[in-house]
Amino acid sequence: MKGTSEQRAGFLNGAAAYVLWGLVPMFWPLLEPSGAMEILAHRMVWSLGVVLIALLVMRRWAWIGELVRTPRRLGLVAIAALVISVNWGGYIWAVNDGQVVEASLGYFINPLVTIAMGVVLLGERLRPAQWAAVATGVVAVLVLAVGYGKPPWISLMLAFSFATYGLVKKKVNLGGLESLTAETAVQFLPALAYLMFLTARGESTFGSPAHGALLASAGLVTAIPLVLFGAAAIRVPLSTLGLLQYLTPVFQFGLGILYFHEAMPPERWAGFALVWLALTLLTWDALRNAHRTRARAAQLMAEAREREQVREREQVRGQEPGDARGPAGGPDAAGPAANEPTATGPTA
């Protein structure tokens, strides 16, 4: 039951994280005229403030000593901080540059990249439908590259950086809040130094109270979904995260078309159609495999119960003669009479 409840909590945390990420493109344009690098630095600084307050309220500090005494995990935290910094910065730039649809493509192909990493780095074996989905995704990227006249670099960068981030977090095995605290602690000093550099040059946009409050709120916008994602990453398999990841690009794609009114030429539609076909294959295969797994588990449980019932019936049949005549064929076989010497007695 505990394992089931943990997985259910992880699933809900993951779904909430991806929906929030899908709505984030509406927030970053509000921070103009700040540039992508300044916004990124504020994300890092204010995110640490938010998670430290949360830790203070929840009194969860014991993990710090254990982490500091484990150099390997510290190294993984530093790698996670670097990778997510690349992801954050690239995404902010893409949204504010009017490329929300291409950014959404990165998160559409992210499940395919996650699966490919599972094969290459974790030695996972793919089923035929998964191979077909990955191959279709590769064809989709090629179609988009031909249509654009260049590879969709933004999409590829976002997909590979976030898939790597999820893989590293799986290895770190920290809770969502603890993991984000460690990562933003790594990011804090470089980010603060950059903001001080901008201020010294007179290029900082952290001026008016209203704009300053918006920049500071980037900490909440960043921290909340990442905490949810971190809580999900250590509770559910990578394959489940791959399925949940569809939520983010669906929302982003819808915003890009309906809210930001980005153009969709035919070659872009063709590329996206192939990606959606690949994701359909993945979803169908995952649902079919889950059904087979449940059916097999139910069959094994039924067979185990049947064996147990057979064993109990055999035990009952074996005891029935003993109830009437004793274990060895007669009343005297159960043992000597009270006045007879035993095998361990002095007269033996």
C-alpha positions in Angstrom: 0.0 0.0 0.0 2.8 2.4 0.8 4.4 1.8 -2.5 1.1 2.4 -4.3 0.4 5.6 -2.4 3.9 6.9 -3.1 3.5 6.3 -6.8 0.1 7.9 -6.8 1.5 11.0 -5.0 4.4 11.0 -7.5 2.0 10.9 -10.4 -0.1 13.8 -9.1 3.0 15.9 -8.4 4.3 15.2 -11.9 1.1 16.1 -13.6 0.8 19.4 -11.6 4.4 20.3 -12.5 3.9 19.8 -16.2 0.7 21.7 -16.3 2.3 24.7 -14.6 5.3 24.6 -17.0 2.8 24.6 -19.8 1.4 27.9 -18.6 4.7 29.6 -17.9 5.1 31.2 -21.4 2.4 33.7 -20.4 4.7 34.9 -17.5 8.0 35.6 -19.1 6.9 38.4 -21.5 5.7 40.3 -18.4 9.3 40.8 -17.4 10.3 42.8 -20.4 12.4 44.9 -20.9 14.7 42.6 -18.8 16.8 40.4 -21.0 16.9 36.6 -20.8 20.2 36.5 -18.8 18.9 39.0 -16.2 15.7 37.1 -15.9 17.6 33.8 -15.5 19.8 35.3 -12.8 16.7 36.5 -10.9 15.2 33.1 -11.2 18.2 31.6 -9.5 18.5 34.1 -6.7 14.8 34.3 -5.8 14.3 30.6 -6.1 16.8 30.0 -3.4 15.0 32.5 -1.2 11.7 30.7 -1.7 13.0 27.2 -0.9 15.0 28.4 2.1 11.8 29.9 3.6 10.0 26.6 2.9 12.8 24.6 4.6 12.6 26.9 7.6 8.9 26.5 8.0 9.1 22.7 7.6 12.3 22.3 9.6 14.0 20.0 7.1 17.7 20.5 7.5 19.1 17.0 8.4 19.8 16.1 4.8 22.4 18.9 4.4 25.0 17.1 6.5 24.5 13.8 4.7 24.8 15.5 1.3 28.0 17.4 2.2 29.6 14.1 3.3 28.9 12.5 0.0 31.1 14.0 -2.7 29.5 12.0 -5.5 26.1 13.3 -4.8 27.5 16.9 -4.5 29.0 16.5 -8.0 25.6 15.3 -9.3 23.9 18.2 -7.8 26.3 20.6 -9.5 25.7 18.9 -12.8 21.9 19.1 -12.3 22.3 22.8 -11.5 24.3 23.4 -14.7 22.0 21.5 -16.9 18.8 23.1 -15.6 20.4 26.6 -16.0 20.9 25.9 -19.7 17.3 24.7 -19.9 16.0 27.8 -18.1 18.0 30.3 -20.1 17.2 28.8 -23.4 13.5 28.6 -22.7 13.2 32.2 -21.5 15.1 33.4 -24.6 12.8 31.3 -26.9 9.6 32.6 -25.4 10.6 36.2 -25.4 11.9 35.9 -28.9 8.5 34.7 -30.2 9.4 31.0 -30.6 7.0 29.4 -28.2 5.9 26.7 -30.7 9.5 25.6 -31.3 10.0 25.5 -27.6 7.0 23.3 -27.3 8.5 21.0 -29.9 11.4 20.5 -27.5 9.1 19.2 -24.8 7.2 17.1 -27.3 10.3 15.2 -28.3 11.6 15.1 -24.7 9.9 11.8 -23.9 11.7 10.3 -27.0 15.0 11.6 -25.8 14.3 10.3 -22.3 13.7 6.8 -23.7 16.8 7.0 -25.9 18.9 7.9 -22.8 17.4 5.0 -20.9 18.7 2.7 -23.7 22.1 4.3 -24.0 22.9 5.1 -20.4 20.9 2.7 -18.4 20.9 -0.3 -20.7 17.1 -0.4 -20.9 15.6 -2.6 -23.6 12.9 -1.2 -25.9 9.9 -2.9 -27.2 9.2 -2.8 -31.0 6.7 0.0 -30.7 9.1 2.1 -28.7 11.8 1.7 -31.4 9.2 2.7 -34.0 8.3 5.8 -31.9 11.9 6.9 -31.6 12.6 6.3 -35.3 9.5 8.4 -36.1 10.7 11.2 -33.9 14.0 11.2 -35.7 12.2 11.5 -39.0 10.1 14.4 -37.6 13.3 16.3 -36.6 14.7 15.8 -40.1 11.5 17.0 -41.7 11.5 20.1 -39.5 15.2 20.7 -40.3 14.5 20.6 -44.0 11.5 23.0 -43.6 13.4 25.5 -41.5 16.6 25.2 -43.5 18.4 24.3 -40.2 18.0 21.8 -37.4 15.5 23.0 -34.7 18.3 23.8 -32.2 16.1 25.3 -29.6 13.9 22.2 -29.5 16.9 19.9 -29.3 18.6 21.9 -26.6 15.5 22.0 -24.4 14.8 18.3 -25.0 18.3 17.0 -24.2 18.9 19.4 -21.3 15.7 18.5 -19.5 16.0 14.7 -20.1 19.5 14.9 -18.7 18.2 16.8 -15.7 15.6 14.2 -15.0 18.2 11.4 -15.3 20.7 13.2 -12.9 17.9 13.9 -10.3 17.1 10.2 -10.4 20.7 9.4 -9.4 20.8 12.1 -6.7 17.7 10.7 -5.0 16.9 13.8 -3.0 13.4 15.1 -2.2 12.0 17.8 -4.4 12.5 20.6 -2.0 15.9 19.5 -0.9 17.1 18.9 -4.4 16.0 22.3 -5.6 17.6 24.0 -2.6 21.0 22.3 -3.3 20.8 23.2 -7.0 19.9 26.9 -6.4 22.6 27.1 -3.8 25.1 26.2 -6.5 23.5 28.8 -8.8 23.2 31.6 -6.3 26.7 33.1 -6.2 27.2 33.3 -10.0 23.7 34.7 -10.5 24.2 37.3 -7.7 27.6 38.3 -9.2 26.0 38.8 -12.6 23.2 41.0 -11.1 25.8 43.1 -9.3 27.7 43.4 -12.5 24.6 44.7 -14.3 23.9 47.2 -11.5 27.5 48.5 -11.5 27.2 49.1 -15.3 23.8 50.8 -14.9 22.1 48.1 -17.0 19.9 46.5 -14.3 16.1 46.7 -14.8 15.4 46.0 -11.2 14.2 49.5 -10.6 10.5 50.2 -10.1 8.7 48.4 -7.3 6.2 46.8 -9.7 8.9 45.4 -12.0 11.1 44.4 -9.1 8.2 42.4 -7.6 7.6 40.7 -10.9 11.3 39.7 -11.2 11.2 38.5 -7.6 8.1 36.4 -8.3 10.2 34.4 -10.8 11.4 32.6 -7.7 7.9 31.3 -7.0 7.2 30.5 -10.7 10.4 28.5 -10.8 10.3 26.8 -7.4 6.8 25.5 -7.3 6.8 23.3 -10.4 10.4 22.1 -9.8 9.6 21.0 -6.3 6.7 19.1 -7.7 8.8 17.6 -10.4 11.5 16.6 -7.9 9.0 14.9 -5.7 7.7 13.0 -8.8 11.2 12.0 -10.2 12.1 9.9 -7.1 8.7 8.2 -6.9 7.8 7.1 -10.4 9.7 5.5 -13.3 11.3 7.5 -16.1 8.7 5.9 -18.4 5.9 7.4 -16.4 7.6 10.8 -16.4 7.9 10.5 -20.2 4.1 10.1 -20.5 3.4 13.0 -18.1 5.7 15.3 -20.1 3.1 15.5 -22.9 1.1 17.9 -20.8 3.6 20.7 -21.0 4.0 20.9 -24.7 0.3 20.6 -25.3 -0.3 23.7 -23.3 2.7 25.5 -24.8 1.7 24.6 -28.3 -1.8 25.8 -27.7 -0.5 29.1 -26.3 1.9 29.6 -29.2 -0.9 29.2 -31.8 -3.9 30.7 -30.0 -2.4 33.3 -27.6 0.9 34.4 -29.3 -0.5 33.8 -32.8 2.7 32.3 -34.2 2.8 31.1 -37.8 2.5 27.4 -38.7 3.7 26.7 -42.2 2.9 23.3 -43.8 6.4 21.8 -43.1 6.0 22.7 -39.4 2.6 21.0 -39.3 4.1 17.9 -41.0 6.9 17.7 -38.5 4.6 18.1 -35.6 2.2 15.5 -37.0 5.1 13.0 -37.1 6.0 13.8 -33.5 2.4 13.3 -32.4 2.4 10.0 -34.3 5.5 8.9 -32.3 3.9 10.0 -29.0 0.7 8.1 -30.0 2.8 4.9 -30.5 4.5 5.4 -27.2 1.2 6.0 -25.3 -0.5 2.9 -27.0 2.5 0.7 -26.2 2.7 2.0 -22.6 -1.0 1.3 -22.0 -0.8 -2.1 -23.6 2.2 -3.1 -21.6 0.6 -1.8 -18.3 -2.5 -3.9 -19.1 -0.4 -7.0 -19.7 1.6 -6.4 -16.6 -1.5 -6.2 -14.5 -3.0 -9.3 -16.1 0.2 -11.2 -15.5 0.3 -10.1 -11.9 -3.3 -11.1 -11.3 -2.6 -14.5 -12.9 0.5 -15.1 -10.6 -1.5 -14.1 -7.5 -4.3 -16.5 -8.5 -1.8 -19.3 -9.1 -0.2 -18.6 -5.7 -3.5 -18.7 -3.9 -4.4 -22.0 -5.7 -1.1 -23.6 -4.6 -1.7 -22.4 -1.0 -5.1 -24.0 -1.0 -3.8 -27.3 -2.4 -1.1 -27.3 0.3 -3.7 -26.7 3.1 -5.9 -29.5 1.8 -2.9 -31.9 1.8 -2.1 -30.9 5.3 -5.6 -31.6 6.4 -5.7 -35.0 4.7 -2.4 -35.9 6.3 -3.7 -35.2 9.8 -7.0 -37.1 9.5 -5.5 -40.7 10.3 -3.6 -39.3 13.2 -6.8 -38.0 14.8 -8.2 -41.5 14.9 -5.3 -43.9 15.4 -2.2 -41.8 16.0 0.5 -40.8 13.7 2.0 -44.3 13.1 -1.0 -46.6 12.8 -2.3 -47.3 16.3 -3.0 -45.8 19.7 0.2 -47.4 21.2 2.4 -45.9 18.5 2.1 -42.4 20.0 4.4 -43.3 22.8 5.0 -45.6 25.7 2.5 -46.0 28.5 3.0 -43.9 31.6 4.6 -46.9 33.6 6.9 -48.1 30.8 10.5 -47.0 30.5 11.5 -44.5 27.8 14.4 -44.7 25.4 16.2 -42.1 27.4 15.5 -43.7 30.8 18.0 -45.5 33.0 16.8 -49.0 32.0 17.3 -48.4 28.3 
